[in-house]
Structure formats: structure tokens, C-alpha cells
Amino acid sequence: MENTKIKWTMADGRYIPSLGLGFWQVSKEDAARVVKEGYEVGYRHFDTAIAYDNETEIGEGLAALPCPREEVFVTSKIPAQIKSYEEAKKAIDESLDRLGLDYLDLMLIHAPKPWSEMRDPNKPYRYEKENAEVFKAMIEAQKEGKIKSIGVSNFTVSDLESLIEKTGVVPAVNQIPCYIGHIEEDVFAFCKERRILIEGYSPLATGQLVDLPAIKELAKKKGVTIPQLCIRFVYQLGALPLPKTTHKEYMESNAKIDFAFTPEEMEFLKGVAFTRVPGKKK
């Protein structure tokens, strides 16, 4: 479980546990238990969002943990449809209230556009001015001590360039989908240049990688599970993996990624052809 204890550095110089536990599609009924069990097996990094509709329950789980607040790292996200300064300020305060926290370790803009407009060529408006206004509300909240670090999610290179130009602040992280068969090379290159940490969500492509023969064969060769292989791939790319599970045994197994791929194995995995079937947005 060493990977739950290792910390990486974000663009703002602050530290973040290098493996997180994601809460997308974790139900209200399960959320508090998942926090508790995740903590018990070693996780200290919990990633949620206002849109996941489980902040209250996660807050209940956090309040019951036998540790000081500073020992856990909590992320939430401003909904993709919120695109104004005032709405963002309100969302931040309401998120803190639901979680029962005095501060968030990290707050992200969930997406550069409302979900209904993401990747729709018929809706090209880019919300550059609006994203800057939301980020300014986050910068202000950071100065007030409500948020320790601020970042973005699902941002492209052009989205990042615009935000940095308009606000003068480099996001601490950019949380994007990252899995075998899907690496946004241009985003990786830009973020590396600006020292923006990439967080990789859906490292198992929402479970769609588990039946690939190439993945099964390499996992067998390495003596690891398919989830461990997929999570280690993201980790070895230099992105922070955010696997999600509601089962304690899988939480523990998913964190056992202390093995390594050879350069040849990494190149092989980068070349695996895989197209994820579109589903519900994160």
C-alpha cells in the first residue's frame, strides 16, 4: 500500500497523495462506508464533485475518521454548467457546507463547457470569459482559506492557454480521462511544460478494458490483476490515477501497484488499440 502514502507535487508547489479514490457514481447509501473502508486500507485522497450528489454522505464519512483533518486530501468540483463568478462563489460555500469542512484541499472546474455541449461540433462556443470568471471566484476563495489548491478538469490545451492568459494563474492540476488506448498527448506535453499535474480518471475505461486479450496476457505475465495493470499504466505515465470501487477488497488490491513495466511493455500498452464505448459523462 506504499502508493497511497507517496505524495506528488502540483503546479502550485503543494503536495497531493499519488493515488486517489474516486467517487463518481458512488451512491449516497455507499459513500460514507467507502470513505471509512478506503481510509482503513490506506487511502488518504478522496475525489468527489458537486455533480456526483454524494458530498453530504462523504462528509459524514470524513467526520467519522480517526485522524486530524490535515491527514486527508479532499477534492470537489464546480459543476460544468456553472459559468459565472457569483454562481461559483455560492457553489464553493455550499460544497463546504455539505462536506462539513472548513476548507477543500482541491477544487476544480469540472469541465470547460456544460456537459450537453462537450464534444458537440454544432456548439463551438468555448466559454473562455466565463471559465475565467469561475476561476477568479476560486482564486478569491483560495485567498480566503476556503480552498488550498485550484485546478481544472477535462480542459484541452486551448482551454488551458486561455484560462492562464485571462487569470494569470496556472491550474494546479488538470483531471482528464486517461487509460490504455486513450492518452491525450498534446495535453500531457503542455501540462508537463507548465508543471501542471495530470490526474487520470477512468483508468479502467469504466471497466471496458478487462476483456482485451492483450491486457489479459500481460497481466498474467506480470502476475497482477487487470485493474492493477491498468492503474499502474496511468501511474507510470506520470498521471495520478483515480480508480473507483465500492468494494473494500478491490480498494486494497487496486492500491498494490508497486511493480513496474519495462520501457518495452509501456510502449506496447501505449500502442494497444481500444475505443471506449461512450457512456454517461463523468
N, C-alpha and C positions, 0 to 999 in steps of 0.2 A: 504493500500500500504506500510505497515511498512517493509515488507520483501525486498523491493527494497533499503531500507536505512540501513539495518543491514549489517555489514561487518564481514567477516570471515578472519582467518589468514592462509596464505600459509606457506609452509615449510621454506621459506626464511625470515619469520617474517613480510612480507608486508601484507597489507590488500586488500581485494577484496570484492565488493558488493556480497551478498549471493544469489542473483538471477540475472541471465543474460538473455539477449535477443539474440537468435541465428539467424544467417543469412545464414545458409545452404539453398540452393535452393530459396533464395530471389533474384528476378530478378534485373537487372540493373535499370529497369524502376521504381521499387518499393523501392529500397534500401534507397535513401535519405529521402523519405517520412516516411519509417519505423523508421529511426533514429529519425526524428523530432517527430513523434507521440509517439514513445517509451519514449522519453525524457519527453514529455508533461504529460504522465500518471505516470511517476516516475522512469523509468529505467535509470540507470547510467552506466550499464555494457553491452557492445556490443561485440559480439563474431563473428569474421569472419575468413577467411582463403584466402590465395592466390588462392587456387583451386576453391573457390566459385565464382571468377571472378566478384566481386562487390565492391572491395576495393575503386576504384575511386569514385563511387557513394556514398558509405558510408562516404568517406572523405568529399564530398560535403555537406552531411547532418550534419556531425560533425562541419564543418566550420560555418554553419548557426545557431548553437545552442547559446542561450543567456547566456552562462556561461563560466567561465575560463576553460582552458584545464584540469586542475587537478581535476575538478569535475566529469569527466567521465573516465571510465576504458575501454580500448580498447585492444582486443586480436586479433592476427592473427597467421597464422600457415605456416611453411615452407612445401611445397608440399612433399608428401610421396616419390616421385621418386628422389628428390634431396638428394644425399648421399655423398657429398664432401664438404670440408671446403670452397673452393673458390666459389662454386655454392651457398652455404648457405649465405656467406657474401653478394654476389650480390643480392640474394633473399630478404634479410633483408632491404638493401638500397632501392630496387625497391618497396618493400611493403610500406615503409615510404613515398616514393615519391608519390605513388598512393593515399595513405590515406591523404597526405598533413600534416603529423605530424612530430614533431621533435623527438618524442620517442613513443614507444609502451609500454603499461603497462605490457603486457604479450605476449611472443612469444613461440609457441610450435612446436616441431617436429610432423607433422600431423600423421605419422604412422611409425612403426619400419621397414616396408618393403614397396616397391611400391605396390599400390593397386592391381595390377594384380597378386601379389604373396601372398597377405594376405590370410591366412587360406587355402592355397593350399598345401596339403601334398606332392605333387610332386615337390615343390620348397622350400626345407628346409633351404636354406641359410639364415642366420639371420642378416647380415649387422651390426654386433656388432662394428667392427672397424669403419665403415662408419658413423654410428649413433654418435659415439664418436667424429668424426671429425666435423660433423654438430653441435654438442653441443658445441664444443670448439669455433666454429665461433660465436655461440650465447653468450657464456661466454665473449668473447672478445667484442662483441657489447654491452653487459651489462656494461662492464668496461668503454666503451666509452660513455655511457649515452644514447645509442640508444634504449635500452630495459631495463625496470625496473626489470622484473622477467622473468625467463625462465623455461619451462616445456616441457611436452610431451603429446601425445595423442595416445590412442589405444595400450599402452605398457603393456605387460604381466609382471609377477614377474621376470622371467628370463631376459627380456629386461631391466627392471629397474636395476636389480642387476649388469648386465654387464655395463650399462652406468655409474652407480655410481662408480664402480670399476675402470673403464678406465679414468674417468674425475675427480674423487674426489668431484663431486658436486651433491647434491641431488636435483632433479627437484622440483620446487615449487608446481606443480600440475601434475596430470595425468587425462586427459579428456577421458572418456570411455563411451560406451553405458550403460545406467542404467535405468531400468524400471521394472514395476511389471512383474514377471516371468523371469527376467534376472538380476541377481546380481553376479558379479564376486567376490565371497567370498575370494578367495586367494589374489586377488589384493587389496581388501578392507583391509584385515588383514595386508598385507605388508605395504601399504601406511599409515595406522594408526600407525604402529610401527615407521615409518620414518617421521611421521608428514606431509606426502605429501597429499595435499588437493585433493580429487577426485571431478572432475566436471562431472556431468551426462548428456550426450546428449541423444536426442530422448526419453524424459521422457514419451511420449505418444506412444512410439514404432511406430513413424511416422503415428499415428492415428489408429493403428491396435488394440488398447485396448478398443476403445469406445463401441464396441458391445458385450463385455463379460458380461453375466448376473450377475456374481458375483460382477463385478465392478459397474454395474448399480444399483444393490441392495444396496451396501454400500454407494454409492454416495447419493442415495435417503434418506437413513437413516441419513447421516451426514448433509443433506441439502446443498450439494455442487455440483458443476458441475463435470463431469467425468475428464476433464482436470485438474481442481483444485485438485481432489483426487490424480491423477497420479503424479502431480508436488509435492504435499505435501509429498507423499510417498518417493520420491527421497530426498527431503529436510530433512525429518525426519530420513533418513538413515545416514545423515551427509554428503551427497554429494550435490554439488552446481548445481541446475537444470538450464538447458539452453533451455527453451521452445522456439519454433519458431512460429510466426504467422505474417501475413501481415495486419491483421485487428485490428484496434485500440481498438474496444470493447473487443476483445479477449485478447489483451495485458493487458488491465486493469483487466479483470476477472482472467487471469492466475496468476496475482501477489497477488490475495487475498487468501492467504494460511495461514492465521493466526489461523486457527483451528488446532487441533491435534488429532492423532489417539491414542487410548489406546494401551498398550502393546499387548493385545489380537488381536486387529484389525491389528496391524503391523505384527504379526505372521501369521494371516490369509492371508494378502496380499502377504507376502513372499512365502506362500505355493500355491498361485494361479498358476495353470498350464497354460502356454502360450508359444507358439512358434511363433516368428516373422517370417513372410514370407520374405525371402531375397529380397533385392531390390538394388537400387543404393547406392554405398558407400558414406559415409559422407565425 
